[in-house]
């Protein structure tokens, strides 16, 4: 069982990380603007599933595997960069009403929303490196099995990320009313979101496995 101080420390670090814009946040916000709050929450479920899988994989040594086999990290990184650029291009090339909830555009199914959120999370190997570098710092040998402590610490991070991202989804859903009233604002948000996703893709592309 992890200590309260360890849980608080991980929660504080997780909060600082999740309030900083990243690929997951940008995807969730953009999807909420396109399709509404419910779609954003379904996408968030996919992202959270990705977090859980990464925590379990890190517990089994995925971070160490990236260090031993850097080619695996590079392969996942390339796939992640390509996927983020694909999302960014889809955002930028949309019509003037691409982010408007009542636009006459095809809506993603629940299954597609979930899988896209999952893919957005899994195709960012920096998450595994973050878990591999962060969580072991708060493991204490006398507090129980290491694997159980890693999972508990990971669940603390996931809980914080889920609550904060859900807040972004709700705010984005409310902002959709503004987009309906202003085509210029809609276009600015669309290009900003696409530009940020592309920027995150470039940042991910320069991430080294030794980080």
ZATOR-525180 format. One line per 2 residues: number of its first residue (from 1); their letters; for each residue x, y, z of N, C-alpha, C, O. Coordinates in nm, 3 decimals. Layout:
BEGIN
NUM) a) X Y Z X Y Z X Y Z X Y Z; ...
//
This chain:
BEGIN
1) xx) 0.085 -0.119 0.000 0.000 0.000 0.000 0.089 0.125 0.000 0.178 0.138 0.083; 0.064 0.215 -0.093 0.144 0.337 -0.101 0.106 0.432 0.013 -0.006 0.427 0.065
3) xx) 0.200 0.519 0.050 0.174 0.615 0.157 0.096 0.733 0.103 0.091 0.756 -0.018; 0.035 0.807 0.194 -0.041 0.926 0.154 0.050 1.031 0.091 0.010 1.100 -0.002
5) xx) 0.173 1.042 0.143 0.266 1.141 0.089 0.306 1.105 -0.053 0.320 1.194 -0.138; 0.324 0.977 -0.081 0.359 0.934 -0.216 0.244 0.960 -0.312 0.265 1.007 -0.424
7) xx) 0.123 0.930 -0.268 0.006 0.954 -0.352 -0.011 1.102 -0.381 -0.043 1.141 -0.494; 0.011 1.186 -0.277 -0.004 1.330 -0.295 0.102 1.384 -0.391 0.074 1.470 -0.474
9) xx) 0.223 1.332 -0.379 0.331 1.378 -0.467 0.301 1.344 -0.612 0.316 1.428 -0.701; 0.258 1.220 -0.638 0.226 1.179 -0.774 0.107 1.259 -0.827 0.106 1.299 -0.943
11) xx) 0.007 1.282 -0.741 -0.111 1.359 -0.784 -0.072 1.501 -0.822 -0.123 1.555 -0.920; 0.019 1.562 -0.745 0.063 1.698 -0.775 0.137 1.704 -0.908 0.112 1.793 -0.990
13) xx) 0.228 1.609 -0.929 0.302 1.605 -1.055 0.207 1.579 -1.171 0.218 1.643 -1.276; 0.114 1.486 -1.152 0.018 1.454 -1.257 -0.067 1.575 -1.293 -0.097 1.597 -1.411
15) xx) -0.106 1.653 -1.193 -0.186 1.773 -1.219 -0.107 1.873 -1.302 -0.159 1.931 -1.397; 0.020 1.892 -1.266 0.103 1.984 -1.343 0.118 1.941 -1.487 0.127 2.025 -1.577
17) xx) 0.122 1.810 -1.510 0.140 1.760 -1.646 0.010 1.768 -1.726 0.013 1.801 -1.845; -0.103 1.738 -1.664 -0.227 1.728 -1.739 -0.285 1.864 -1.773 -0.362 1.875 -1.869
19) xx) -0.250 1.969 -1.698 -0.301 2.101 -1.732 -0.217 2.165 -1.842 -0.253 2.271 -1.894; -0.106 2.101 -1.879 -0.025 2.148 -1.991 -0.078 2.086 -2.119 -0.094 1.964 -2.125
21) xx) -0.107 2.165 -2.222 -0.164 2.108 -2.346 -0.077 1.998 -2.404 0.045 2.012 -2.412; -0.141 1.890 -2.444 -0.072 1.777 -2.505 -0.164 1.712 -2.607 -0.277 1.755 -2.625
23) xx) -0.115 1.607 -2.674 -0.196 1.541 -2.778 -0.331 1.491 -2.727 -0.433 1.508 -2.794; -0.333 1.429 -2.607 -0.459 1.378 -2.555 -0.559 1.491 -2.533 -0.674 1.482 -2.575
25) xx) -0.513 1.598 -2.468 -0.602 1.710 -2.441 -0.656 1.770 -2.571 -0.775 1.797 -2.582; -0.568 1.791 -2.669 -0.611 1.855 -2.792 -0.711 1.767 -2.868 -0.807 1.819 -2.925
27) xx) -0.689 1.637 -2.867 -0.785 1.550 -2.935 -0.920 1.553 -2.864 -1.024 1.564 -2.929; -0.918 1.545 -2.733 -1.044 1.544 -2.658 -1.121 1.674 -2.677 -1.243 1.672 -2.695
29) xx) -1.051 1.786 -2.672 -1.118 1.915 -2.689 -1.174 1.927 -2.831 -1.289 1.968 -2.849; -1.094 1.892 -2.931 -1.141 1.905 -3.068 -1.260 1.815 -3.095 -1.354 1.856 -3.164
31) xx) -1.259 1.694 -3.043 -1.370 1.602 -3.066 -1.496 1.651 -2.992 -1.607 1.634 -3.041; -1.476 1.711 -2.876 -1.591 1.764 -2.803 -1.653 1.881 -2.878 -1.775 1.897 -2.880
33) xx) -1.569 1.963 -2.941 -1.619 2.075 -3.020 -1.693 2.026 -3.144 -1.792 2.086 -3.186; -1.643 1.919 -3.203 -1.703 1.866 -3.326 -1.836 1.798 -3.296 -1.935 1.821 -3.366
35) xx) -1.838 1.714 -3.194 -1.949 1.621 -3.177 -2.018 1.632 -3.042 -2.116 1.561 -3.017; -1.971 1.717 -2.955 -2.039 1.737 -2.829 -1.971 1.670 -2.711 -1.875 1.594 -2.726
37) xx) -2.023 1.699 -2.593 -1.963 1.652 -2.469 -1.962 1.500 -2.457 -1.863 1.443 -2.412; -2.069 1.435 -2.497 -2.075 1.289 -2.484 -1.965 1.223 -2.566 -1.900 1.129 -2.520
39) xx) -1.945 1.273 -2.689 -1.839 1.217 -2.773 -1.703 1.238 -2.709 -1.617 1.150 -2.715; -1.683 1.354 -2.647 -1.557 1.379 -2.579 -1.534 1.283 -2.463 -1.421 1.238 -2.441
41) xx) -1.640 1.253 -2.390 -1.626 1.160 -2.276 -1.599 1.018 -2.323 -1.524 0.944 -2.259; -1.660 0.978 -2.435 -1.631 0.845 -2.490 -1.485 0.838 -2.534 -1.417 0.738 -2.510
43) xx) -1.438 0.944 -2.599 -1.297 0.950 -2.640 -1.206 0.945 -2.517 -1.101 0.881 -2.520; -1.246 1.012 -2.410 -1.169 1.010 -2.286 -1.160 0.869 -2.230 -1.057 0.831 -2.175
45) xx) -1.267 0.791 -2.244 -1.262 0.651 -2.199 -1.153 0.575 -2.272 -1.084 0.491 -2.212; -1.135 0.603 -2.401 -1.028 0.538 -2.476 -0.892 0.581 -2.427 -0.801 0.499 -2.415
47) xx) -0.877 0.711 -2.399 -0.749 0.762 -2.347 -0.716 0.698 -2.213 -0.603 0.658 -2.189; -0.816 0.689 -2.126 -0.794 0.630 -1.994 -0.755 0.483 -2.006 -0.669 0.434 -1.932
49) xx) -0.817 0.412 -2.100 -0.778 0.273 -2.124 -0.632 0.265 -2.163 -0.559 0.175 -2.120; -0.588 0.359 -2.247 -0.447 0.363 -2.285 -0.356 0.385 -2.166 -0.251 0.322 -2.155
51) xx) -0.396 0.473 -2.074 -0.318 0.495 -1.953 -0.306 0.366 -1.872 -0.198 0.330 -1.826; -0.418 0.297 -1.857 -0.418 0.173 -1.779 -0.324 0.070 -1.842 -0.247 0.005 -1.772
53) xx) -0.331 0.057 -1.974 -0.245 -0.040 -2.042 -0.098 -0.003 -2.026 -0.013 -0.091 -2.010; -0.067 0.126 -2.030 0.071 0.168 -2.014 0.120 0.144 -1.871 0.236 0.107 -1.850
55) xx) 0.033 0.164 -1.773 0.073 0.136 -1.634 0.105 -0.012 -1.618 0.206 -0.049 -1.558; 0.017 -0.096 -1.672 0.041 -0.240 -1.661 0.167 -0.280 -1.736 0.246 -0.362 -1.688
57) xx) 0.187 -0.223 -1.855 0.305 -0.256 -1.934 0.432 -0.207 -1.866 0.535 -0.275 -1.868; 0.426 -0.089 -1.805 0.542 -0.036 -1.734 0.575 -0.125 -1.615 0.692 -0.149 -1.585
59) xx) 0.472 -0.172 -1.547 0.494 -0.264 -1.435 0.565 -0.391 -1.482 0.644 -0.450 -1.408; 0.537 -0.432 -1.605 0.601 -0.551 -1.660 0.736 -0.522 -1.725 0.803 -0.613 -1.773
61) xx) 0.776 -0.394 -1.726 0.909 -0.361 -1.776 0.915 -0.300 -1.914 1.019 -0.310 -1.980; 0.807 -0.236 -1.962 0.810 -0.180 -2.096 0.911 -0.068 -2.108 0.980 -0.057 -2.209
63) xx) 0.922 0.017 -2.006 1.018 0.126 -2.010 1.160 0.072 -2.025 1.242 0.127 -2.099; 1.188 -0.038 -1.952 1.320 -0.100 -1.963 1.339 -0.159 -2.103 1.449 -0.153 -2.157
65) xx) 1.233 -0.214 -2.160 1.241 -0.271 -2.294 1.274 -0.163 -2.397 1.351 -0.187 -2.489; 1.216 -0.043 -2.380 1.248 0.067 -2.471 1.396 0.101 -2.464 1.459 0.133 -2.565
67) xx) 1.452 0.095 -2.342 1.593 0.128 -2.326 1.683 0.021 -2.387 1.787 0.053 -2.445; 1.643 -0.105 -2.374 1.724 -0.216 -2.426 1.708 -0.229 -2.577 1.805 -0.260 -2.647
69) xx) 1.587 -0.206 -2.627 1.560 -0.216 -2.771 1.512 -0.080 -2.821 1.391 -0.060 -2.837; 1.603 0.014 -2.845 1.562 0.149 -2.886 1.486 0.152 -3.018 1.411 0.245 -3.045
71) xx) 1.506 0.048 -3.101 1.434 0.043 -3.228 1.282 0.036 -3.206 1.205 0.090 -3.286; 1.241 -0.030 -3.098 1.099 -0.039 -3.067 1.044 0.099 -3.033 0.935 0.136 -3.078
73) xx) 1.118 0.174 -2.955 1.077 0.310 -2.921 1.064 0.395 -3.047 0.967 0.468 -3.064; 1.164 0.384 -3.134 1.163 0.463 -3.258 1.043 0.427 -3.345 0.979 0.515 -3.402
75) xx) 1.012 0.298 -3.354 0.898 0.254 -3.436 0.767 0.311 -3.384 0.686 0.361 -3.462; 0.746 0.303 -3.254 0.623 0.357 -3.195 0.620 0.508 -3.208 0.514 0.567 -3.231
77) xx) 0.736 0.571 -3.193 0.743 0.715 -3.204 0.705 0.761 -3.345 0.629 0.856 -3.361; 0.757 0.693 -3.446 0.725 0.729 -3.584 0.576 0.714 -3.611 0.514 0.799 -3.674
79) xx) 0.519 0.604 -3.561 0.375 0.582 -3.578 0.296 0.691 -3.508 0.195 0.739 -3.560; 0.341 0.732 -3.390 0.272 0.838 -3.317 0.279 0.971 -3.388 0.180 1.044 -3.394
81) xx) 0.397 1.004 -3.442 0.413 1.129 -3.516 0.320 1.132 -3.637 0.251 1.231 -3.661; 0.318 1.021 -3.713 0.233 1.014 -3.831 0.086 1.028 -3.795 0.009 1.094 -3.865
83) xx) 0.047 0.966 -3.685 -0.094 0.970 -3.644 -0.135 1.110 -3.601 -0.243 1.156 -3.637; -0.050 1.178 -3.525 -0.081 1.314 -3.482 -0.088 1.409 -3.601 -0.173 1.497 -3.606
85) xx) 0.002 1.391 -3.697 -0.002 1.475 -3.818 -0.130 1.449 -3.897 -0.188 1.540 -3.955; -0.173 1.322 -3.897 -0.299 1.289 -3.965 -0.417 1.359 -3.897 -0.503 1.414 -3.965
87) xx) -0.420 1.358 -3.766 -0.526 1.427 -3.693 -0.520 1.578 -3.716 -0.623 1.643 -3.733; -0.398 1.632 -3.718 -0.382 1.776 -3.740 -0.430 1.815 -3.879 -0.499 1.917 -3.894
89) xx) -0.395 1.736 -3.980 -0.437 1.766 -4.116 -0.589 1.758 -4.129 -0.651 1.841 -4.195; -0.648 1.658 -4.066 -0.793 1.647 -4.069 -0.861 1.765 -4.004 -0.969 1.806 -4.046
91) xx) -0.797 1.822 -3.900 -0.853 1.939 -3.833 -0.844 2.062 -3.922 -0.941 2.137 -3.934; -0.727 2.084 -3.984 -0.705 2.205 -4.062 -0.783 2.205 -4.192 -0.834 2.310 -4.233
93) xx) -0.794 2.092 -4.257 -0.856 2.089 -4.389 -1.009 2.085 -4.382 -1.075 2.082 -4.486; -1.066 2.084 -4.260 -1.211 2.080 -4.248 -1.275 2.204 -4.306 -1.208 2.305 -4.328
95) xx) -1.403 2.196 -4.331 -1.477 2.311 -4.384 -1.486 2.419 -4.278 -1.444 2.399 -4.164; -1.542 2.533 -4.316 -1.554 2.644 -4.222 -1.639 2.609 -4.102 -1.635 2.678 -4.000
97) xx) -1.716 2.502 -4.113 -1.802 2.461 -4.000 -1.756 2.328 -3.940 -1.835 2.256 -3.880; -1.627 2.296 -3.958 -1.579 2.165 -3.916 -1.592 2.141 -3.767 -1.602 2.026 -3.723
99) xx) -1.593 2.248 -3.689 -1.601 2.230 -3.544 -1.739 2.262 -3.490 -1.760 2.255 -3.369; -1.831 2.296 -3.576 -1.963 2.334 -3.530 -2.047 2.211 -3.502 -2.062 2.127 -3.591
101) xx) -2.103 2.196 -3.381 -2.176 2.076 -3.345 -2.292 2.043 -3.437 -2.321 1.925 -3.458; -2.360 2.143 -3.494 -2.474 2.111 -3.578 -2.440 2.112 -3.726 -2.530 2.118 -3.810
103) xx) -2.309 2.105 -3.760 -2.270 2.103 -3.900 -2.314 1.972 -3.965 -2.324 1.869 -3.898; -2.339 1.979 -4.095 -2.383 1.860 -4.167 -2.263 1.777 -4.206 -2.228 1.768 -4.324
105) xx) -2.199 1.716 -4.108 -2.079 1.636 -4.129 -2.100 1.499 -4.066 -2.176 1.485 -3.970; -2.033 1.396 -4.120 -2.048 1.263 -4.061 -1.995 1.260 -3.919 -1.889 1.315 -3.890
107) xx) -2.067 1.195 -3.832 -2.027 1.183 -3.692 -1.956 1.050 -3.671 -1.993 0.949 -3.731; -1.853 1.051 -3.586 -1.783 0.928 -3.554 -1.871 0.841 -3.464 -1.941 0.891 -3.376
109) xx) -1.865 0.712 -3.487 -1.940 0.619 -3.403 -1.875 0.612 -3.265 -1.762 0.655 -3.245; -1.950 0.557 -3.170 -1.897 0.541 -3.034 -1.770 0.457 -3.036 -1.672 0.488 -2.968
111) xx) -1.773 0.351 -3.113 -1.657 0.261 -3.121 -1.536 0.333 -3.180 -1.424 0.315 -3.131; -1.557 0.413 -3.283 -1.446 0.488 -3.344 -1.392 0.594 -3.249 -1.271 0.616 -3.242
113) xx) -1.482 0.660 -3.178 -1.438 0.759 -3.080 -1.349 0.694 -2.974 -1.244 0.748 -2.939; -1.392 0.581 -2.925 -1.316 0.510 -2.821 -1.179 0.467 -2.873 -1.077 0.487 -2.807
115) xx) -1.177 0.406 -2.993 -1.052 0.355 -3.048 -0.955 0.468 -3.084 -0.834 0.453 -3.068; -1.009 0.580 -3.131 -0.921 0.692 -3.164 -0.858 0.750 -3.038 -0.740 0.785 -3.037
117) xx) -0.937 0.761 -2.931 -0.880 0.806 -2.805 -0.774 0.710 -2.753 -0.671 0.753 -2.702; -0.800 0.581 -2.767 -0.702 0.481 -2.725 -0.574 0.491 -2.807 -0.465 0.487 -2.751
119) xx) -0.588 0.506 -2.939 -0.471 0.515 -3.026 -0.391 0.640 -2.997 -0.268 0.636 -2.996; -0.458 0.753 -2.974 -0.390 0.878 -2.944 -0.301 0.862 -2.820 -0.191 0.917 -2.814
121) xx) -0.349 0.788 -2.723 -0.273 0.766 -2.600 -0.160 0.665 -2.622 -0.046 0.690 -2.582; -0.190 0.553 -2.686 -0.091 0.447 -2.700 0.024 0.485 -2.793 0.136 0.437 -2.775
123) xx) -0.003 0.570 -2.891 0.101 0.607 -2.987 0.188 0.722 -2.936 0.249 0.794 -3.015; 0.192 0.739 -2.807 0.281 0.836 -2.745 0.371 0.763 -2.645 0.335 0.752 -2.528
125) xx) 0.486 0.712 -2.689 0.572 0.633 -2.600 0.630 0.714 -2.485 0.684 0.657 -2.390; 0.619 0.847 -2.491 0.667 0.928 -2.380 0.591 0.897 -2.253 0.642 0.917 -2.143
127) xx) 0.468 0.847 -2.266 0.389 0.813 -2.148 0.455 0.698 -2.074 0.464 0.699 -1.951; 0.502 0.598 -2.149 0.570 0.485 -2.086 0.698 0.532 -2.018 0.730 0.486 -1.908
129) xx) 0.771 0.622 -2.083 0.893 0.673 -2.023 0.861 0.754 -1.897 0.934 0.748 -1.798; 0.750 0.828 -1.901 0.710 0.906 -1.784 0.680 0.814 -1.667 0.725 0.837 -1.555
131) xx) 0.603 0.709 -1.694 0.572 0.615 -1.587 0.699 0.547 -1.537 0.718 0.531 -1.416; 0.786 0.507 -1.630 0.908 0.435 -1.591 1.002 0.520 -1.509 1.074 0.468 -1.424
133) xx) 1.003 0.652 -1.533 1.094 0.741 -1.460 1.030 0.797 -1.334 1.099 0.821 -1.235; 0.899 0.819 -1.338 0.832 0.886 -1.226 0.790 0.790 -1.116 0.827 0.808 -1.000
135) xx) 0.713 0.689 -1.150 0.652 0.605 -1.048 0.753 0.534 -0.957 0.731 0.527 -0.837; 0.864 0.480 -1.012 0.958 0.410 -0.922 1.018 0.499 -0.814 1.066 0.449 -0.712
137) xx) 1.017 0.631 -0.834 1.073 0.722 -0.734 0.994 0.718 -0.604 1.046 0.756 -0.499; 0.870 0.673 -0.610 0.783 0.676 -0.492 0.751 0.535 -0.441 0.658 0.517 -0.362
139) xx) 0.827 0.438 -0.486 0.810 0.300 -0.438 0.902 0.279 -0.318 1.021 0.310 -0.323; 0.846 0.225 -0.210 0.923 0.198 -0.089 0.923 0.048 -0.063 0.817 -0.014 -0.055
141) xx) 1.042 -0.011 -0.051 1.053 -0.157 -0.035 0.969 -0.213 0.080 0.920 -0.326 0.071; 0.953 -0.137 0.185 0.880 -0.189 0.301 0.731 -0.170 0.295 0.660 -0.200 0.391
143) xx) 0.681 -0.119 0.183 0.538 -0.090 0.173 0.460 -0.191 0.091 0.346 -0.165 0.053; 0.518 -0.306 0.065 0.447 -0.410 -0.010 0.514 -0.439 -0.143 0.617 -0.380 -0.175
145) xx) 0.455 -0.530 -0.221 0.512 -0.568 -0.351 0.531 -0.446 -0.442 0.445 -0.358 -0.448; 0.644 -0.442 -0.510 0.673 -0.329 -0.598 0.570 -0.314 -0.708 0.526 -0.203 -0.738
147) xx) 0.530 -0.426 -0.767 0.434 -0.420 -0.878 0.301 -0.359 -0.833 0.240 -0.281 -0.906; 0.257 -0.397 -0.713 0.131 -0.343 -0.661 0.142 -0.193 -0.634 0.049 -0.117 -0.662
149) xx) 0.255 -0.150 -0.581 0.275 -0.007 -0.556 0.276 0.072 -0.688 0.220 0.181 -0.696; 0.341 0.017 -0.790 0.345 0.084 -0.920 0.204 0.101 -0.977 0.170 0.206 -1.031
151) xx) 0.124 -0.003 -0.963 -0.013 0.005 -1.014 -0.093 0.109 -0.935 -0.167 0.188 -0.994; -0.078 0.110 -0.803 -0.151 0.207 -0.721 -0.109 0.350 -0.756 -0.194 0.438 -0.767
153) xx) 0.020 0.373 -0.772 0.068 0.505 -0.809 0.017 0.545 -0.947 -0.020 0.661 -0.970; 0.015 0.448 -1.038 -0.038 0.475 -1.172 -0.186 0.512 -1.168 -0.231 0.598 -1.243
155) xx) -0.260 0.446 -1.081 -0.403 0.476 -1.069 -0.426 0.617 -1.015 -0.525 0.682 -1.050; -0.336 0.663 -0.929 -0.347 0.801 -0.879 -0.331 0.899 -0.996 -0.409 0.992 -1.011
157) xx) -0.229 0.876 -1.079 -0.207 0.962 -1.195 -0.325 0.957 -1.290 -0.369 1.060 -1.342; -0.378 0.838 -1.312 -0.491 0.822 -1.404 -0.614 0.896 -1.351 -0.686 0.959 -1.428
159) xx) -0.637 0.888 -1.219 -0.753 0.955 -1.161 -0.745 1.107 -1.181 -0.843 1.171 -1.218; -0.626 1.163 -1.158 -0.609 1.307 -1.177 -0.628 1.344 -1.323 -0.698 1.440 -1.355
161) xx) -0.565 1.268 -1.413 -0.575 1.297 -1.556 -0.720 1.286 -1.604 -0.764 1.365 -1.687; -0.793 1.188 -1.552 -0.932 1.169 -1.594 -1.019 1.287 -1.553 -1.096 1.339 -1.633
163) xx) -1.005 1.330 -1.428 -1.087 1.441 -1.378 -1.058 1.569 -1.454 -1.150 1.640 -1.495; -0.930 1.600 -1.473 -0.894 1.725 -1.541 -0.936 1.721 -1.688 -0.992 1.819 -1.739
165) xx) -0.910 1.610 -1.755 -0.950 1.601 -1.896 -1.101 1.605 -1.912 -1.152 1.662 -2.009; -1.173 1.546 -1.817 -1.319 1.556 -1.823 -1.363 1.702 -1.811 -1.461 1.743 -1.875
167) xx) -1.292 1.779 -1.731 -1.321 1.921 -1.721 -1.300 1.994 -1.853 -1.379 2.080 -1.890; -1.191 1.959 -1.924 -1.167 2.018 -2.056 -1.279 1.982 -2.153 -1.322 2.065 -2.233
169) xx) -1.325 1.860 -2.145 -1.433 1.815 -2.234 -1.560 1.897 -2.209 -1.625 1.942 -2.303; -1.594 1.915 -2.083 -1.715 1.991 -2.049 -1.702 2.136 -2.096 -1.797 2.191 -2.152
171) xx) -1.586 2.196 -2.074 -1.566 2.334 -2.117 -1.574 2.346 -2.269 -1.631 2.442 -2.321; -1.518 2.249 -2.339 -1.523 2.251 -2.486 -1.666 2.237 -2.535 -1.705 2.300 -2.633
173) xx) -1.744 2.154 -2.466 -1.884 2.139 -2.504 -1.960 2.269 -2.491 -2.045 2.301 -2.575; -1.931 2.344 -2.386 -1.998 2.473 -2.367 -1.949 2.576 -2.468 -2.025 2.663 -2.509
175) xx) -1.822 2.566 -2.507 -1.767 2.663 -2.602 -1.826 2.646 -2.741 -1.814 2.735 -2.825; -1.891 2.533 -2.766 -1.946 2.509 -2.900 -2.052 2.613 -2.936 -2.072 2.643 -3.053
177) xx) -2.120 2.669 -2.835 -2.220 2.772 -2.862 -2.155 2.895 -2.923 -2.212 2.957 -3.013; -2.036 2.931 -2.876 -1.963 3.044 -2.931 -1.924 3.018 -3.075 -1.931 3.108 -3.160
179) xx) -1.884 2.895 -3.103 -1.844 2.861 -3.240 -1.962 2.871 -3.336 -1.944 2.908 -3.452; -2.081 2.839 -3.288 -2.199 2.851 -3.374 -2.228 2.997 -3.410 -2.282 3.026 -3.517
181) xx) -2.191 3.088 -3.321 -2.221 3.229 -3.344 -2.113 3.299 -3.427 -2.141 3.400 -3.492; -1.990 3.247 -3.425 -1.881 3.317 -3.491 -1.802 3.223 -3.579 -1.732 3.134 -3.529
183) xx) -1.812 3.241 -3.711 -1.736 3.159 -3.803 -1.587 3.190 -3.792 -1.504 3.100 -3.809; -1.551 3.314 -3.763 -1.410 3.350 -3.750 -1.347 3.282 -3.631 -1.235 3.233 -3.639
185) xx) -1.419 3.278 -3.519 -1.368 3.209 -3.401 -1.352 3.060 -3.430 -1.252 2.999 -3.391; -1.451 3.003 -3.498 -1.445 2.860 -3.533 -1.322 2.830 -3.616 -1.252 2.732 -3.590
187) xx) -1.294 2.914 -3.715 -1.178 2.892 -3.801 -1.048 2.906 -3.722 -0.954 2.829 -3.742; -1.044 3.006 -3.632 -0.924 3.025 -3.551 -0.898 2.907 -3.459 -0.783 2.864 -3.444
189) xx) -1.005 2.854 -3.398 -0.989 2.738 -3.310 -0.941 2.617 -3.389 -0.854 2.542 -3.344; -0.999 2.599 -3.508 -0.962 2.484 -3.590 -0.814 2.488 -3.629 -0.745 2.387 -3.618
191) xx) -0.765 2.602 -3.673 -0.626 2.614 -3.713 -0.532 2.607 -3.592 -0.423 2.551 -3.601; -0.576 2.663 -3.480 -0.493 2.656 -3.360 -0.479 2.512 -3.312 -0.369 2.467 -3.279
193) xx) -0.591 2.440 -3.309 -0.588 2.301 -3.265 -0.502 2.217 -3.359 -0.420 2.136 -3.314; -0.520 2.236 -3.490 -0.440 2.161 -3.585 -0.293 2.194 -3.574 -0.208 2.105 -3.583
195) xx) -0.261 2.324 -3.554 -0.122 2.364 -3.539 -0.057 2.305 -3.414 0.058 2.263 -3.417; -0.133 2.303 -3.304 -0.079 2.246 -3.180 -0.055 2.096 -3.194 0.047 2.045 -3.147
197) xx) -0.149 2.026 -3.257 -0.128 1.882 -3.279 -0.004 1.857 -3.363 0.074 1.767 -3.333; 0.015 1.937 -3.468 0.134 1.923 -3.552 0.260 1.954 -3.471 0.362 1.886 -3.486
199) xx) 0.252 2.056 -3.386 0.366 2.089 -3.302 0.401 1.978 -3.205 0.519 1.949 -3.183; 0.298 1.915 -3.146 0.324 1.803 -3.056 0.385 1.686 -3.132 0.469 1.613 -3.079
201) xx) 0.343 1.668 -3.257 0.399 1.561 -3.340 0.548 1.584 -3.362 0.628 1.491 -3.351; 0.586 1.709 -3.393 0.727 1.740 -3.413 0.807 1.722 -3.284 0.919 1.672 -3.285
203) xx) 0.747 1.764 -3.172 0.815 1.747 -3.043 0.837 1.599 -3.012 0.944 1.560 -2.967; 0.736 1.519 -3.037 0.749 1.376 -3.016 0.855 1.317 -3.107 0.928 1.227 -3.066
205) xx) 0.865 1.368 -3.228 0.962 1.316 -3.323 1.105 1.336 -3.279 1.192 1.259 -3.317; 1.131 1.440 -3.197 1.266 1.467 -3.152 1.294 1.409 -3.013 1.401 1.430 -2.957
207) xx) 1.197 1.336 -2.958 1.218 1.273 -2.828 1.313 1.155 -2.841 1.298 1.072 -2.931; 1.408 1.149 -2.753 1.506 1.039 -2.755 1.465 0.932 -2.654 1.407 0.963 -2.550
209) xx) 1.496 0.809 -2.686 1.462 0.699 -2.595 1.533 0.714 -2.461 1.484 0.667 -2.359; 1.648 0.779 -2.461 1.724 0.795 -2.337 1.663 0.899 -2.245 1.708 0.916 -2.132
211) x) 1.559 0.971 -2.294 1.496 1.073 -2.210 1.433 1.012 -2.088 1.376 1.083 -2.006
//
